[in-house]
Amino acid sequence: MKLSQFHFDLSKDRIAQDPVKWRDECKLLVLNRKTGEIEHRIFKDIIEYFGKGDTFVFNDTKVFPARLYGKKEKTGADITVFLLRELNKEQRLWDVVVDPARKIRIGNKLYFGDDDSLVAEVIDNTTSRGRTLRFLYDGPYEEFKEALFAQGETPILPSVKPQVTEEDAVNYQTIFAANEGAVAAPAAGLHFSRELFNRMILKDINKSFITVHMGIGHFRSVDVEDLSKHRMDAERMIISEKAAEEINATKKSGHKIVAVGVTTVRALETYVTTDNEVKPNDIWTNKFIFPPYDFAVPDAIVSNFHTPESTMLMCVAAFGGFENVMHAYEVALEEGYRFGPYGDAMLII
């Protein structure tokens, strides 16, 4: 497949800047990947397509306030720091992206907060993701973490929402978020409400949770026309023994596995046995899924509507079929579906 095959016109006003009032009442486009048939529903109707013994697999990662605004020493130039991941707890080392990157050198100090109370020093600028910062903080670790996150804001992409609000700290988090480490929300999971979870219980539909700490690799532009030459950023994924047992038992009993979100799909497909079983693991995955691809685990997937030429769209197209999914996107544009993490959803069965 070629990058240009995933291009379509998407105006900025089609990208939702806020979620609907009730999480489970966004629009839901249902695509049958065998027939190409499309239905238009409300998200809370999703459980009508599943029954007793089926299992929804969720990504329970938790988004942390990863975007910080600071100033460079001496010049006072405005600097934006995007925290990616903690490298060393004791030394306060973080892997970050700095903007504007060209103005930052090893040894520079950056100051955060109205009183410049939080200071970081650039100690490396050779990493593929940008920079390594050492935060100069002598207090206890928990105190440092609290001070660091107090300076951060919810890391919604400016292309989605230029001005982040206090409400986003709640809206941009799934109700089942448990394990901190993501710099982007697993958007398909945002539509599930407590009421919908209760209705799943009444229908004996199972829930299983894995953890994939979503990074910004999904949002980096693909800069090669030949998709086989693209390399994804790695993300940490954790599948517990309990989750692996639940998923494998569902498959063995002939019931359906519903992967909620692209990150969940990638994790489930990263390490599969010859018997199509998922194994417990705690590893980093850079798996890139694009058409054609033979899926081993999920029988259905839930996803939001993604931007043109994105790796998330490519993964969805691999599952639903390229022509089916691209046609469904045309229909979604015609029918006023909203795109992005706060937008509407798609179920492929």
N, C-alpha and C positions, 0 to 999 in steps of 0.2 A: 504494500500500500504506500501511497505517496501523501505527503503532508497536504498538498493542495486539494486532495480529494475531501478533506475535512473542513474546507472553507465554506462559510455562508455569511451573509450579511446580518449583523446584529447591531442595532442601534443602542446607544447607552440607555435610552429610556425604557428598554425592555429588561434591564437588569434591576431586580428588586432591591430597594435600599432598606426596606423594613419587612419583617414577616407579617403574615396575616394575623388577625387578633387572636385566633385560637389555632394552636399548632397543627391540629389534625384536620383543619378545614381549608387547606389550600387545594388547588386543583390537582387532579391525578389523571395522567394519561396512561392507559393500560395498553400495552403492545403485546400481541401474540406473535412470538418470533417464528412460529411454524407457518401461520397463515398470513401474517402481516396485518391482521385485523386490528383496528384501533377503537378503543372505548374511552369516553370522557366521564370521569367520576370525581368524587370528593375523596380526599386522602383517607378519611376514617372508614371508607368503604373497602379498604385494602384487604381486611380480614375475610371478606366474602369470597375471596379467591383461594382460601386455605382452610384447613380443618384440623381435626384431632391428630396429634402426632407430628405435624409439621413444625419446623424450627426456624425462627428468625435469628440470624446471627448479627449482633450489633458490635460496633466499635465503641468501647467505653472510655476512650481517651478524654482527657480534660484540657481545655484550652487555658493557657496562662497569659497574663498581660505582657505580651512580648515586645511591644513597640515603646521605645523610650525616646524622649526628646532632650537633648543636652547641648552643651556648648564646648567648643574647643578652647584649650588653654591659650592665653595671650591674645589671640585674635578675637575670641568671643563668637566665632562663626557658629551658626546653628547646625547641629548634627543630629540626624535620626539614626538610632541604633535599633536593629531588629534582632532580638535574642533568638537563636536557633536551638541550642542545646547546651546543657551544662557539661563541661569537659572534666572538671576536677573540683569536687566539693570543698576540700580542705584549702586549696589555693585560690578559690573563687574564680576559676577560669571558665569563660563562656565563649562558645563559637557564635559569631554574630555577622550580620551584614550591616555595613555602615554606608550612609548616604549623606553627602557626596563622598564616595570612596577615594577619589583622587586627591582629596585634601588631607588625608590621614596617613601618618607615617609611624613606624615603630618608635616607641618612646613618647609619643604624644599622650597627653592626659585629657580626659573628657570629664566634664562636670555635669551632674544632673540634680534637679530640684531647684526650687526658688532660692534656697540658701546654699546651693552647691555642696550639699551634705554628702552626696554620693559621688565618689571619684573612681574612674577606671583608667587604666594605662594600656595602651596598645602594645602588645608584646610579640605579635606575629601578623604578617599580612600576606602569607604565602598559601593559606588554605584555599581550597577550591570555592568555598562559600564566602570568602571575604577576609575576615579578621578574627584574631583571638584577643579578647580583653581579659585583664586581671583587675578585678574590683578590689580597691584598697580599703578594706573594712576589717577592723580588729575585733569587733564584737562577736558574740556567739552566732553560729550558722543560722539558726532560726530567726534571729534578729536581723541578720543581713538579708535573708530571703524576704522578710517582711518589708524591709526598706527598699529593696530592689523592685518588688512587685508594686509597691506603693507609687513608684514613679512611672510604671507601665500603663498602657491602655490596651483595650481589646484589639487584637491585630487583624481587623477586617481590612481587606485590600482597599486602597483609595478608589480603585476603579469600580468597586461595589458601593462603597459609602465614604465619601470624602470627609465627612465630619462624624466621628464616633461619639455616641451618647452613653449616658450611664445605663440606659435600658439594654444596650448591646451586651453588657457584661452578663446579663441573664439570657437574652434572646439568642446569643451566639454560643450557646452551650446546650448540649442535650440534657434531658432530665435524668439520664442515667450516667452522666459523666462521673468517673471515679478516680482515674489514674492520670495525674498531671503530667503533661509533656508535649502537648500539641500546640502548634502555632497557627493552626487553621482548624475549624470545626468540621467534623464528619457530617456534611450538610444533610445527607439523606436521613440521618437520625434525628434531626431537629423537628421533624414532623410528628414524632411519636409523643403522645400525651399520656398522663397517668390514667385518664379515662379509657384510652385506647388499649393500654396495657391491661386494664381490668377486664375489658371485653375479650382480649386474647385469652386470659385465664379461663373465662366462662366457656370458651370454645375449645379448651385444652390445646391451644397452640403454645408451643414452647419458646422460650427465649434463652439464648446462649450469648455470652459476652467474651470477646477477645479484645486485645489492646493493640492499636497501631498509632504511634505518635506521629500524626500527620505533619509533614514539613512543607516547605514552600516549593518543593520540586515539581508538584503538580501544576504550579502556576508559572513556572519558567517557560519562556517561549521555546518551542521546538525549532531549531535553526538548521535542520537538515531535511531535504526533500525525501530522501530514502529513510523511512522510519526504522529500518533495521539498524541504522547507524546512530540512533538516538540513545543516550544513556540517562537513566533516571537517577535522581538523588536517592540515597538510601534512607529508609525509615525503620525505626525499631518496632518490631512486632512481637507480641507475647501471646501464645496460645497455651493456656493451662491444661493440665491433664483432664480436669473436669470438663472444660469446653471441648477438648478433642473427643472425649468419650461421648458427650452429648451429640456432637455432630456426626460421629461415626455410627452411633446407634440409630440415629434418624435415617441415615442412608441405608443401613442394613435392613431396616424395617420397611423400606420402600416408600417412606414419606419424603417430603420436600424440604430442601434447605433453601432459605431465602436470605441472600446476602444483602445487608443494608449498607449501601455505599460502596464506592470504588475502592477505598482503602481496605474494606473487609474482603472484597473480591480478590485483591492482590494478595492479601495475607493467606487466604484459604488456598490459593493456587501456588503459593511459593514452595511449599515442601509437602508433596503428596506422594504416597507410596504407590507401587504398581497396582495395588488393590483399590486405589482411589480413596485411601484413608488419610485423614489429617493427623499429623504427629504433634505432640506437645513441643514447644520450642520457645526460646527467647533469643532471637537473632535479628540481624538487620537485613532488610530486603530492598533490592533495587529492581524488582521484577517490573517489566514494562509489557503490558498486554495490549495488542492491537490486532486487527483482522489479518489473516485468518488465525483463529486460535481454538483449540479443542479443550473445553472446560471439563474439569474432573469433579468438582464439588458442588457448586450452586446449581439449583434447578430454576431459580428465579432471582432477579435482582431489583433493588429499589435504588433510584438515583435521581438527583436533581437534573435540571437542564443546564448544560455546560457551554462554555464559550467556544467559538470556532477554533479549530486547530489545537485544541487542548488534549493532553494525554488522557484526561478523564472521559472525554467524548470518545476517544479511540477505544478505550476499554469497554465502554457501553456498547459501541458498535460491534466489537468482537463478540459480545454475548448475544445481542439481538439480531445480528446480521447487518452488514454495512448498509445495504439498500433499504432495509426495513427501518433502521434507526434514522437515517438521513431523511427519509420520507416523513417519519414521525416528527422530526424537528421542523420540517416545513409546515406540517399540520399545526404544530404547537405555535409557530409564529403567526399563522393565519388565525388561530383561535384565541390569541391573546394570552398565552401562557407566559409566566414570568420566569426569567433566567437567573442563575447565580445561587449562592448559598441561602439566600432568603426567598428564593423563588418557589415555583411549583415543582411537582414530583412526577416521576415516571416509574411505572412498574412493568417489567418485562417478564412474561410468563412463557 
